[in-house]
Amino acid sequence: MVFAASACLALLLASSASAQSRSGESIFIFDDDLSESTPAPPVTPPPPKPPRLAPQVWKTLARFKSLNEFNAYRVRAREVAKSWGWSWGFLRQRQKDGPLFAQEVAQPCDPAVQECANEEMEEVVTTGLRASKNNSITNNQEAGVDEGDIVKAFDRFLVVLMHGRLFSIDTGNAAGKLMLVDRVDAYDDPKTESWIDEILIFKDTLLVTGYSYETGSSNISLYRINADGHFNFLARYQIESDDYFDWSNYATRVVDGRLVIYTPFDLSTYSVDEIMALPRIRRFTEKERFSEWQPLFNVQDVYKPILPAVYPTLHVMSSCPIDPVAELRCQSRGIIGPHQHEMYVAPDHAYLWLTTDSDEMDSSMDRDCSPERSTLGERSVPSTVFRMTVSSGSLAAAHAEGWPADQFSMEEKPAHLWALVRRPPLTCEVTDEDGNDYMPMALMQIADDEFSTRPAKMRASDLNEVPLLKDYWHQQTRFADRHVLYGSSDWYQDDSSHSELIVVPLRDPRRAKTLPLKHGIDRLELFGSNAVVFGQQQEEALAVSSVRLASRPQIVDTQVMPGIVESEGRSHAFNSITDDDGSGLFGLPTYDSVAAENSRWRDVRTEVRFFSASRDLKLTSADQLSGRPEEEVTEEGYDCAVSCYDWYGNSRPIFFRDRVFALIGAELIEGSMNGGRIAETARVNLTGTPAWQR
């Protein structure tokens, strides 16, 4: 289901193994160079193991000049993998029957070896304005950067993505007036579609992202929504790639009228003697049907690895101007590097952080480090940050160490990229006398002038030591205007469990403050200029605390909900609205854990709980809007054919036009606040018959 991580050594030494995908199918790994051999006699010592070959790495950010040069790299990369005991070649579920890698073309100027004129991609001027955060109903990380989600707003309409379909709900001009207006399948053929995941909106154009295991492609479908809330199909694009799915991040963004999409491509999918085609793109319209496959980019758009990678992945970042009447012409950059990655998109740049996998390093933790001892001077896991300018596609990079836990661990601020990274030393494990493990952390600030086609070693001044993490398996991070907040949780919280929220001032990281909590940290969200923290206090008790961020950060208030569990983990499951004085309202999907124990999963009743916060951050439960199990809601004649499991969740609190809604499964519910409590005023069933069909 998740992105295939770097395969561990034991798995790859086996002659066959299987990995599970979202399709539920197994992908079998094989290596036809491994064969059975007769064991040597006991008296004969085994032959010495051949030395491991070093991965091929370039010192400058340079592109391949030709197909021959690229294929030579593939041959070398496979030889390196074999010397490490790793295998290449997957039994794929799809077939490549199109053109080979791009035909030989004029060699581009290589900035690594010569002075070059400005070769940035042609800039397309758009009239799209950056939306303020208040104009979006999505809990976006960055103002002006819309993220893929399952619900968007257009005029007075809410558009929901469910079961591979788009639903249009008219909210009317007054409270309590909800009507299902339109519904359309956002897929072509259920036999070749696997998952329909995210929607974005730009002006009146909806972009729907999906992935098909049958065709091995990411799919982008474009629809126009008119003033009456009806959908009109425009075109569908297939882009060959591996699955983009991430448990916490999103594959698509819209920035200034451009679609920014990440698509990966595992080079080890192909054995070295097998023909390899570029990732390709094709277009489908109802009038013209499918176009011919075209390369998404050519080999001269692929950048050589500047970071060691025994098991390399081709990471593709594309920027595509959104024009509903013209073809989607993406400007793409391919970056070869290790698989471990994290993407973060700011208003001007898309960042891709690549980290060398621990299995790809000749390092051994031959001693223990005390958590009391600084590890800032120790070498750590090498990594590289790539920065693509969204408007032009120009690429630069900076070397770093360690890795961010997720996209929220990065923040673009004036003149710097800030990043909170996990930075374990290569030669020791940080452990206390009781055997408890710790994760050393560092706050990095990478200056703009460090991003270059000739990236230098990381500056020592880029690193700021901050408090270590305990129980670091589940880390939460948020950058506020003047602070970065982070913490982690145990998998299991008992009566004695507690967590620590760490608040680091960006101006002086040495003044970091640790705030004790009486519950775990499963969710950390910004709330205006402050923050709220959710976590389990016990196995069946959810707690929420308000955090004041000022010169002296502090926990202000905590509310505990016995028997309640958060039902979704994605960032978009939380949403809030705040006033100028800091007061406001926020919501989160939950369910009753006691009732759920005696129910099938599809029978669990989910609700969206709302909380109000005063200007001094005192919390009050504002009650909840409750949904019904899917089997109770689904009307006769409605069937799900595609994307029937909600990998991206199915519940959202929504604050729209001074009104409050909750999307819960197949129902959109409206509520109104009276006396500090929310009460239902209307609901609409998405599986019902749309108005135009009645």
N, C-alpha and C positions, 0 to 999 in steps of 0.2 A: 504494500500500500504506500509506504513512504518511498522517497528517492532511494535507489539502491546505493548503500554506502560502500566504501572500499571493502572488498571481501577480505575476510580474515585469512591468515596464512593456512590455518588448518583446513578451512573450507576449500581453498583453491588447490591444495595438495591432493584432495580426494579426486577420484576419476570422474565422479559426477555428484551433483548436489542440486538442490532446488531453492529458488527464492520466490517469495510470493509477491504478486502485484495486485493492484486494485481490481484487476479483472478476475482475481481468484485463481488464475492459471499459474502453473509452475514454469519457470524458465530454467532450463537445464544447462549446466556449465560442463564443458568438456575440453580436453586437450588431446588431440590425436598424436602428440609427440610423447605422451606418457605411455609406457607399455610395461607389461609384466616382465620380470627378469628373475633368473635363478639366483637364489641367495649364495653368496660366496662361502667357501668352506670356513669353518671357525678359525682355522689356523692362519687364514689370509686376512690381514687388516683391511678394512674398507678403504677404498681410494679417497684421497682428500677431496673435500668439496671444492668445486671451482669458485674462484672469488666472485663476489657480487659486482656486477658492473654498475657504474654510477649513472644515474639518469642524465640525459642530455639537457643542458640548460644554457640559455643565451644570456649575456650580460646586459643587452639592450633590448628595448621593445621594438622588435622588427617583424615584418611579415614574410611569409614564404613567397619566394619569387616565382616558383613554378611547381607544377604537379610532381615532377621528378624529385624536387627537394623535399616536398612534403612526404612523399612515399618513402624516401630514404630515412626520414625521421621515424615513420611508422615501423620500418624494419628494425631500426636501432631500439625503439621503445619496447618492441616485443622481445628482443634479445635481452634487454635489461630485466624485463619482467620474468623471463625464463630463468635468468641467473639467480633471481630471488626466490625461485620456486613457485612463481605465479603463472597462471595460464591465461591465454587469450582465446577468444572464439566462443560465441554463444549460439545456441540453437534458437534462432529467432522465430518469432511468430509472424513476421512480415517478410516480404521479398522486395528487394530493390531491383526495379526493372528499367530504370531511367538512365539518363546520360551519366557518364562518369564524372569525376571531378572536373571542374571548369577547363575548357580547352586552353591551350597555351595562348596567352595574350601578352601585350607589351608589359615588360617588367616595370612595376611602379618604383618610384624613388624610395630608397630605403634610408630612413633617418639615422639608422645605426652606423652607416658607413659614408654618408655624404650629406651635404647641406641640401635641403629640399624646400621647394616652394610650398605655399599653403595648400595642403591636400585634403583639407577637411571636406566632409560631405557637403553637398549643395544644401544650403539652408533654405527651407521652405517657410515663407512668411504666412502665418495664420492670423486670423482675427479673434481667436479664442482668448478670453480673459481668464486670469487666474481667479478661481472662485475662493472666497474666504471660507474659513472652516465652518462658519455658521450657515453657509448655503448648502452644506452637505449633511445628509442624515447618516453618513458612515463615520465611525470612529477612526478617522484617518490619522496616521502618524504625523503627516506634514500638511499644513495648510497649503492649498494650491496643487496638491498631488492626490488625485482620486484613486482609490484602491478598489480592486475587484471585490464584490460582495454579492449577497443574495437578495438585496433590496436597494432600490434607488428611487429618487424622486424626480418627477417632471411636471412642471406647472402644478396643478392640483392633484395629480395622479401619483400613486405609489406603484412601482413596478417590482414584482417579486419573481425570482427564479426558483422553481421547484420541479423536481421530476423531469428535468430537461425541457421545461416549458416556461414561457413568459406569461405572467398574469398582470393585467392592468386593473387597478382598483381606483375608482373615482371617489375621492374623499369629500366631494361636494363643497359647497360654500359655507356650510355651518356644521357644527358638531352633530354626530349621530347620523350622518347621511353617507353611508358607505354602499357602493355598488360595484360588483364585478362587471367590468366593461368588455374585456377581451381576453382571449387565451390563444396561444399559438405554440406549436411544437418548435423548439429551437434546435432541432436536429433533422438530418436528412433521412436517414434510414436506421431504424433501431437495430438492425443486424450488424451495422458497421460503426455504431456509436456506443461508447462505453460510459463516459462521464461528462456531464455538462456542469461546470463548477462556478464560474464567476460572471458577473455582469458589471459593465462600466457604462457611463453615459457622458456624452459630449454634445451639448446643445440638445437637438432632438434625435440624435443617433445613439442607439444602444449597441454595445459590443458584447457578445457572449463568448466566453472562453470555455473550451472543452478539450478532452483528450480521448482518443480512440486507440485501444490496444490492437484492434483488428487492422487498422490502416497504419499504425505507428506514427500518428500525427497529432499535433496540437491544432485545434480548430477554432477559428475566429469567425463568428457570424454577425452580420450587421443588419440591424432593423431600424426603421424610422418609426417614431411614435408621433401621431398627429394631434391636433388640438382637441379631438374627441377621445383621445386615449387609445386609439386603435393602432395595431402594429402593421407595418408593411415590410416584408422581407426585401433586402437589397442584394446581399451577396454573402457567400460563405467561402472562407479560405482554409486550406489545409497546409500546415507547415510541418514537414517531417522532423521529428524529435523524439527523445525519450520523454517519459512522464515528468511533468514539471511539479508534481504535487509536493507540498511541504506541510507538515503538521501545523506550523504557526505562521508562515509567510504566505504571500500572495504572488501569483505569477504575473499579474498585469497591473499597470498604472496608466493614468491619463495625465499628461503634463502639457499645458499650453497647446492643446489640440493635437497632441501626438500620443499614440499608443506606444507604451514601453512594455516590452514583453521579454521574459527570460525563457529560453528553451535549451535544455542540455542534450548532448550527443556523446555517448560513450564510445570512444575510439576502439576499445578492446572488444566491442561487439563483432568486429571483423577480424578474421585471421589475416596474417600478413600477406598471404598469396591470394586473397579474395578481392574481387573488384569492389571498390568503395565509392559510393556516390555522395555528392554533397547533399546536405539537407535541402530539400526542394519545396517549392510553394506552387499551388495552383488555385484557381478561382472557379466558383460555381455560381451561376445565375440561372433563374428559371427559363430565361429566354435563350441564352447561349450554352447552357449546360456546363460541363467541365472544360476548362482550358487545358492546354498542354502543360505538363510539369516544367517548371523553370527553376534553376538554381536560386536559392535564397540569397546567396552571395558566391563569390568565386574564391579560389584558393589564395589569391593575393589579399583577401580580407581576413585571413587567418593569421593570428599572431603566435609566434614561437614561444615555447614555455620559458619563463624566466624564474620559475620555481620548480624544484625537483618533483617529479611525478612518475612513479613506477607504473601506476595504473591510470593513465591520463584520460581526462574528459575534455571534450570540446564544448566550452560554455559559450552560448550565443546570446548576445544582447541586441535587440532590435528596436529601432525607433521608427514609427510609421505614422506619417501625417494622416489624419482622419479626414477624408473627403468622401461623403456618401455617394457622389455622382461619378467618382473616378476610382480606378483600381487602387488597392492598398499596396503602395510601393514602399517596402521596408528597407531601411538602411541598417545593415547588420554588421556586427563585429564578432568574429570567432576568436576565443582565447583558449589556448591549450594550457591545462594545468591540472593539479590534483582535484579529486571529486569534491572534497569538503568545501562548501561555499556558503555564502550568505549575501543576499542582494538587498540593497537599501536605495531608495529613490528620493532625491531631494528636488526642489523646484527647478534646479539648473543641471544637475548631474545625476547619473545612475552609477552606483558603486557596486562592485563585485569583489568580495573579500574571499580569497582562496588561501587555504591552509594545508600544508603538507601533513598527510596522515601519519599518525604515530607508527603504523606498520611499515611506512616507507622510509624510516629513518634508522640509521645505525646508532642507536643510543640505548643506554641501559641505566636504569635507576639502581645503582649499586650501593646506595646508602640512603639513610633517612635525614631529612632536614627538619629542624625544629620550627614550629610555627612562630616562635619568638624571633627567629633569625630572618633578616631581610634576604630575599632572593632576587632583588632588583639587578644585581650585578651578574647573575647567572644567565647563561644562554638559554633560550626557550625555543619553542616550535617556530620555525620560519614560516612566514606568510607574506602575501602580497596583496595590496589593494589596487584594483583597477578603477579608473574614473572615466566614464564616458560622458561627454557633453551632449545633452539631450538634443539640442537644436542642430548641432553639426555632426555629431558622431565621432568627433576626435577623441583619441584614447591616450591616456597617460597612466602611469603607475607609480606606486611608492612601496618600498619594502617595509615590513613590519615584523612583529613577533606576537605569537598568541593568536587567539581567535575570539570573535564576538559570539555570545550565546544565541543571538537572533538579530533581526533588523533593528529592534529597539535599542540595541547596544551601540548604535551609530547615530551621529547627529552632525549635520552640516551647519556650521556657524560661520560668521564672517571671518575669512582668511584661514580657516582651519576645518578639518574633519576631526571630530572628537569620537573616540571609541573606548568603551569599557571592555577590556579583553581578559580572558582567562590566560594566564601566563605561567604555566608550570615549568620548573627547571627541567633540563634534559637529563641531569645526572643524579637526581635525588627525588624522593617522594616526601612531601610535607606531611608529617604525621606526629601527633603528640604521644606522650608516654602511655596513654590508654589505648592507642591504636586508632584514634579518630583521624580521618583524612581531612585535609584542607586544600583549597584551591587558591593559590596566589593570584591576585588580581592587579591590573594596572590600568590607569587612565591615560590614554594616548591622545596627543593633539598633533596631527599631521598637518603641517603648514602647506598652503597652496603651492609654494615653490618647490616642495618635495615631490610633487607629481610631475613626472617627466618621462620622455622616451628613453632616458638613460638613468633609471632610478638608482640612487646611491644607497649605501647601507643606512639603516635607521639611525637617527640621531639619538644620542643618550638623553638629550634634553626633551625628547618627545615623551618620555615615560615619567609617570607619576605613580608612586606606590600608594595603594589604598588598602583598606582592611581586607583580610582573607575571607573567603566564603567557607562556611561550614555546610555540610549536607548539600553539596552543590549540584546534585543531580537535576534539580528543577529550579532554574534561575529566572528571576523576573527583573527587568531593567526598564527605567524610563528616564529620559533627559527632560528636565524642566528648563526654564529660562536661565537659571543661575545655579542649578544643582543637577547632579545625576544621582538617582536612587536605585538601589539594588538589594536583593536578598534572595534566600532560597528556602526550600521546605523539605522536610522528611516525606517519604512516601506515606508513612503512617503517623498520625498525630494521636497521642494518648493524653490522659489527663495532665501529665507533667510536661507535655511538649511546649516549646516556645521557639520563637524565631527572632532574628535580629534584622531590622531594616537599617541599612547603611545609607546615610545622606552625605554626599561629598560636594562641597562648594567648588565650582569650577575655577574660581579665581585663586583659591588656595586649598588644593586637595589635602594638604597636611592637617587641615581643620575638620576632617571627616568626623561625623558623629554617628554613633551606633544607638538606635532606638529599640529597646526590647518590646516584643509583642507577645501576647498571651495566646497567639494562634499562628498557624503557618502562613506562608506567603505564596499562595497559588495564583493570585492575580494582583498586579500593581498597575494603577491607572492614574493619569493626571485628571484633576478635577478643578477646572479654572486654573488659578495660579497655585493650587495646592494639590493634594493627592489623596487617594483612598486605596486601602489594601484589603483584599479578601483572602481568607484561608480557613482551613478546617481547624477548629479548636480541639475537637475530639473526632472520633471516627464518624459520628453522625451529628455534627454541629458546625454550621458555617458562621464565621464571624467576619465583620467588616470594621475597619478602623479608619478614622480620618486623620490626615497628617498635615500639619501646618508647615509650610516652607517659607521661612523668613531667616533673619539673622541667627535665630535660635530654633531650629526645627524641633518639632515635638509631636507626639501622639496626643490628639485632643480627646477623642471619644471612641468607644468600641461598643458595637451592638452584636449580640449573639443570637443565632437562630437555631434552637435545638431541632434535630431531626431533618435538617435541610442540607442539601448538597447542590453545589453549582453544577449545572447540566452541560455547559459548554466551556471550552478552554480558549477559543480564538479571541483575538483582540476585538473583533467586531461584535461579539456578543454583549459587550458593555457599551453604554452610551450615556451621555449626560448633557445637561444644559445648566448654565450658571448665569447669575446676575453680576452686575458690576461690583456689588458689595461682597462677593464671594459665596453667597447663598445659592442654592440650586436644588436640582433633582437629578437622580441617576437611577439606572435600572440594570438588572442582570437576570438571565434565565436560571431557574433552579427547579428542583423537584423534591418531593417528600421521600426521603430514603426509607422510612418505615413502610410506607405504602408500596414502594417499588419492590421491596423484598418479596412481596406476595403477588407480584404481577409479572407478566411477560413484558419484555422491553417495549413493544409497540403499544402496550396498554398503560404505560406510565404517563401520568398527567403532569405536564410541564406547565410552569407559570413564569411570568416575568415579575420579579419583585422590584418595587420602587422604594427609594429612600430619599427623604428630604434632608438637607443640611442647612443650618442657619448660618449667618455670616460669621459666627464664631466657631463654625464647624461642629456643632452639636448635631448628632444624627437621630433621626426619627423614622421608624418604619412607616411607609405610606401605603402598606398593604400590597396586593398583587392583582394582576389580571391573569386568569386561569384558562388554559387551553383544554382540549379534549383529546383522547387517544386517536391516532390516525384511523383506526378501524371504525370508531364511532362517527368520525367526521365524513369519511369518504362516501360520496353519494353513488347510487346505482348507475352503472354505465361509465364511470370514470376508472380508467386503468392506468397504471404506471408502466411504461415500456422501457425507459432509459433513466439512468442515474437515480435509482430508487433508494439508495442509501445516502444519507446526508453527511458526506465527508466534510463539508464546510458549515455544518450546523443547520438548524432550521428555525431558530428562535432569535428575535432581536427586539430590544426596546427602541422605540422610534420617537423622536421629538421633531415635529413637523408643523410649521405654520401655527405656532403657539398651541398645538394640540398634542396629545399623548396617545401613542399606539403601541401595540405589542403584536409582533408576528410570532405566532406559536404554531408550528407545523403547518397545517393546511388552512389555518384561519388567521385573519387579520382582525384584531380587536381594538376598539377605541375606548379610552377611559377619560374621565373628567375628575379633577381634584375638587373635593368638597370637605372643608374642615380638616385639611391635612391628610385626607385619605383619598385613594383613587377608587373609582367605581366604574363598572362597565356601562357604556352608553350604546354601543352598537358592535356588531361583528358580522363578517362576511366569510362565507365558505368558498375557498378557491376551487374546490372540486365541483361546485355547482355549475349551472348553465350560464354562460356569459349573456349580458343583456342583449347583444345583437342577435343571438340565436333564439331568443325566447319568442 
